[in-house]
Amino acid sequence: MKIVILGAGQVGSSVAENLVSEANDITIVDTNADRLRALQDRLDLRTVCGNAAHPAVLEQAGLADADLMFAVTQSDETNMVACKLAATMFNCPTKIARIRSADYLSHPEIFSPENFAVDVPICPEQLLTEYIAKLLEFPEALQVLEFAHGKVSLAAVRAYHGGPLVGHEISYLRTHMPQIDTRVAAIFRQDSPITPEGNTIVEAGDEVFLIAATENLRGVLRELRRMDKPVKRVMLGGGGNIGRRLAKAIEGKCEVKIIEYSKAGAERLAAELNNTLVLQGDVTDEELLESENIGEMDVYCALTNDDEDNIMSALLAKRMGVRKVIALITRSAYVNLLQEGRIDIAISPVQATIGTLLARVRRGDVAVVHSLRRGAAEALELVAHGDAKSSQVVGRRVEEIDLPKGTTIGAIVRRREKPGREGADPMYDDQVIIAHHDTMIEADDHVIVFVVNKRMVPRVEKLFQVEARFF
């Protein structure tokens, strides 16, 4: 696929790195020549130095032949103008733009084809806010991701000594919880994937990925983790876009304190937030943290724009007694180093948001993509089309499908029409089916697939593509 990325900042560079490794033809545009040179030395891609909102620059980037444009410059306005130019001058099929302004996002008509022609507006700050809020809702989990409009959830948990499932075979889940159906989609032991079978024994320290209907998730997590107390007290380090959004989202449910370095920023937060205590200060100031009784907090989230400040303040908070610490880390090398250390969860903004783009890049009918384990694994929601003759999955039981090694079908969401009044618009009911070896896949099923090695993704995509005669 030919992809043009506008903006070589942290998001643009990380997206380019992810997509270049999948043999895509990438061109990246930025005004900073040094940044482009560094990228070109490291990655196999083209670069164009110039303003992303100028038609001549977009033409030089080859937008006329591009399959997809991803606009992630620092300016919302530049991103939107580039989308409009891509539509009117270059007929680019898919245009994705990063939009940070809540004002723009609250008026979706701005992005319509007759206006700025943004096919998919994404707000990384909002996606991260929702991601962290889920972790606060399920404090036992390392990761919680949703599929099928929230009907199905995938959660990663660390199995602990004395847990109900530790030392037992996976098949024990069905007898231990006969009223709740779930599937272990994958197990990572000492960073190595293990394909889960019925006789696989869960060991303490395993990172276990479970898939279940969202309404059953809490009951399922109880089987692997001692249920943590609900999160009631949260301290946020950093009152930028993410800190402000998160405080707004949780201040009605939790007691929230937020530390902001800038006096003007702190005053703005105090005026905007209703039930949050706003403190002006440095997140790495040990005396400030101690005076605000950080040891009594259930969770500390380090959300500044500085990786080093986030790391230091999270480590300080942990040492001072916080039950759980979450740190926002932009540099992927830091994320890999910290995930196994004192910091409970290190979140990469790019890995938390890249799924929106991957869903457009993946071949076949892909509804949702989530990047897992720092980009090494993926979970996909694919739509099955065709029939038993034209498809390799429709009309077949899970055990009959030639899945690549390390690939698991975890769940299926099947839409059924509800009986209603004659002449009325049809109403539907989405049925969540946890996949087992004898589960049959039907046409139009939404199939959630876990792939432990993303190099296997093209083979999975090919499985779900129908033969040409189907059309």
Order of alpha helices (4+ residues) and beta strands (2+ residues): beta-alpha-beta-alpha-beta-alpha-beta-alpha-beta-alpha-beta-alpha-beta-beta-alpha-beta-beta-beta-alpha-beta-alpha-beta-alpha-beta-alpha-beta-alpha-beta-alpha-beta-alpha-alpha-beta-beta-beta-beta-beta-alpha
